[in-house]
Amino acid sequence: MKTTNHILDYLDALLRELFKWHKNRHVSLLVLINQVLFTGFEALTPILVSSFLLGGLVAYTGRTFLSDLGQNQLIYNLIIMAVIRDVGPLITGLIILLRSGTAITTELGSMRVNREIDALETMGISSMSYLVVPRVMGMVFSLLILGAYFTLMGLIGAYVTFFWLAKIPFTDFFLRFTNALNAADLYIPLVKAVFSGLLIGTLCSFHGLRVGRALTEVPQRAIKAVTQCVLALLFLHGIIALISFSLEGV
Amino acid sequence: MNSTMLVTLNAVRKNVYEQEIFRHIDYSFASKGLTWIKGAEGQGKTLLTNLLCNLEAPDSGSIDWQESGGRNMGVVFDTPALISNLSIAQNLALALDHYQVPMNGKDKAEYISELLDAWRLIKTENLRPVALSRGQSCRVALIRALIANPKVLIWDDAFECFAEDDLHFVHYRLQEIHSQGMAFIFLSRRPSLGWDFPFTQITLKEGRLEV
């Protein structure tokens, strides 16, 4: 309970800083660009590979299973649900958590142990403005960009599978896919990406800054950050899915 | 508070992990003076540095800075604490930018280069802190602490990172700066300071400052 209160206080302070980031001279563009490059660009390969495989797998399994039930027309809805709305954003969030979230915790933790954060504080530079805000913003931007790449590559994977199984022309695939799409399929992944980025950035930076003076605390905090983030991500995605389904009247 | 006093510790007590480190510290540091706080290992030099820098708060008592002096300090910790993912020039530029020293990009780069040359750190601008020796890193940390001409330099484990030849050079540079009116608070376990100017020596022992 005490930790939850600390996290909520931290989130409150972070949101205040985020909303005035454009006025804050300590928010570093260099740190933001580095974060987007590290999170958004260098994580591209695992994202593209996993999305291609997911798209292909859903197309293959779905086509086989739905054919047996005589519900072939639902295959595009299944791809949209899996690749775009639900599984895709969750996998993107988990990959970014394992790759960049842990990096944020260990980097900030090491900076704390090496007294780099103390040095910033004594110069009057807020660690929240200089270190945390650009990382959280970079995390949100990166998840938005990577989510788009994930969707694109997942659809390519699905189409390649359809073509391999049934030689379906691309125009057919594209038309049926766009017919099955609705507005919520486009904005829900965006909402999930924004909140996932905020959640991963907040929890990982919180644990990084909570490291004390001992180097052994860095891996301990990284483990705590990952565990809490996985649970929180599942919870967050579940809540957003429930809200979206209730709004759509499903 | 007396205007000639920079900072005053009033009945400061501090425990760490339930162990009493400072029992009762009363002391006033003179502005423009040099105070050498001598203390063996484990006597609380780093803790005192943290208290002076407002990184930790005393359990009881107070630390009162002369008006407008609270943040006008340069600090060197027991480790150089340079920002590891910035180059040496970027580390110094960060301090310049924060203190809003009015300079354009070219002037700033030239100024940083001149400072590094003056502290015998030629051609280190683009290096990361990890590429420097400990003595070089400490000199960069000193430049960063002094870059905005603060009222006071607080240095924990002062001079410990320097070899003999570096030590003479750093003494010379610091005495030059001190003669212009900057106060110094050095915390060190060294047996002697080897300082040419008058200074106040106090000893940190068993939770008290002994003059």
Interface residues (C-beta under 8 A of the other chain):
Chain A: R25 H26 L30 N34 E107 S110 M111 N114 R115 E116 D118 A119 L120 E121 T122 M123 G124 I125
Chain B: N50 C53 N54 L55 R71 M73 V75 F77 D78 T79 A81 L82 I83 S84 N85 Q90 L94 A95 D97 H98 Y99 A141 R144
